[in-house]
């Protein structure tokens, strides 16, 4: 569902759904690759919140929050 929703909303939506929550690693990587492609090819900004450290290998910028404060990024 998240995969379909992301494709449908390119250029139209200002927010989305949980892109990789509760998915197996292979499917999560496929969706993250899609996000990267949308960003690079179409200039689409992707704002993603993640608790998975390995997700950051797909990000150009990481902002770290702790106790509601920006501590890095």
Secondary structure, 3 states (H helix, E strand, C coil): CHHHHHHHHCCCCCCCCCCCCCCCHHHHHHHHHHHHHHHHHHCCCCCCCCCCHHHHHHCCCCCEEECCEEEEC
